[in-house]
Amino acid sequence: MNISNLVILTIGYTLALLALNRTEKKRRWMTAVFVVLPLGFLTYRWAIFFGFVAETLIAAGLSFAVFLLFLVIYGWRNPPLDSSEAIKVIGQDDD
């Protein structure tokens, strides 16, 4: 088992899951289409080609565990904010 591949894949999967979770609800499909699905497809092809299927599956499980730990510690109490409509610009004069 190649530990460096395991660590890199775990970090990549965790960041993709965090990006998917922390985007606003209206834009999650964009994150899924442009981040999560390409990452999943490319790592699937890479794992099949080089024979690192076990490391890939273990990394997916570890990243899901880290993601759940993040949700328990931080994520459920602080959901992502809604759209940019809530942004308030300070200093603009609307006279």
Residue pairs with C-beta under 8 A, 6 or more apart in sequence:
1 54
1 55
1 58
2 52
2 55
5 52
5 55
5 59
6 55
6 58
6 59
6 62
9 43
9 55
9 56
9 59
9 60
9 63
10 59
10 62
10 63
10 66
11 63
12 39
12 43
12 63
13 39
13 59
13 60
13 63
13 64
14 63
14 66
14 67
16 35
16 36
16 39
17 36
17 63
17 64
17 67
18 67
18 70
19 31
19 35
19 36
20 28
20 31
20 32
20 35
20 36
21 67
21 71
21 75
21 80
22 80
23 30
23 31
23 80
24 80
24 81
24 82
24 83
25 80
25 82
26 83
43 56
44 56
46 52
46 56
47 53
47 55
47 56
